[in-house]
Every structure is written in C-alpha cells, then in structure tokens.
C-alpha cells in the first residue's frame, strides 16, 4: 500500500465512517500485521501510529514527521501549532 493510499484510508475511516482515533489505530495495526499486505514504508507508518497515539496531532502530520525521520530530513518545518514542542518539528509562524 502506497503512503498516499495510507493517508486516504485514514481520512476515509475518520471522515466518512466516523471512526475514533483508537479505532483508526486498531485498523492500521491489523493491516500491518496481515501477511497479505505490503506497505511502501512500513517503518514510517509504525512510527506515525505511535506518535498519533501519543500526541494530539493529525495522522497526516505524524506520517510526514515519521517519513522525514526515516529519510534523515529532520527537522520537519510545519505551520501546525499542535506540533510546537514535539521533537522533530521546527515550528513556523505565518
């Protein structure tokens, strides 16, 4: 599953089907454990889920940060106010 499809899947589960954060996490944990599934960047998805569980951030922000970490591109600049003070983010102001 490509990273963009992971983002779309999370959006659908949350926005269309009304899944709560804990249910979204459970779905992805199940998908990651499924032998039939492969992911473009499984390590980043796992890290993103950990941060998503831990912080009050959108899943997309967590995945962007995890991907930047995977590829050695930290800090990740972000305008997201919720990201301020979270290790790996470099908060920008408008």
Secondary structure as UniProt FT lines:
FT   HELIX           3..11
FT   HELIX           12..16
FT   HELIX           21..33
FT   TURN            35..36
FT   TURN            40..41
FT   HELIX           42..54
FT   HELIX           59..70
FT   TURN            71..72
FT   STRAND          76..78
FT   HELIX           81..83
FT   TURN            84..85
FT   TURN            87..88
FT   STRAND          89..91
//
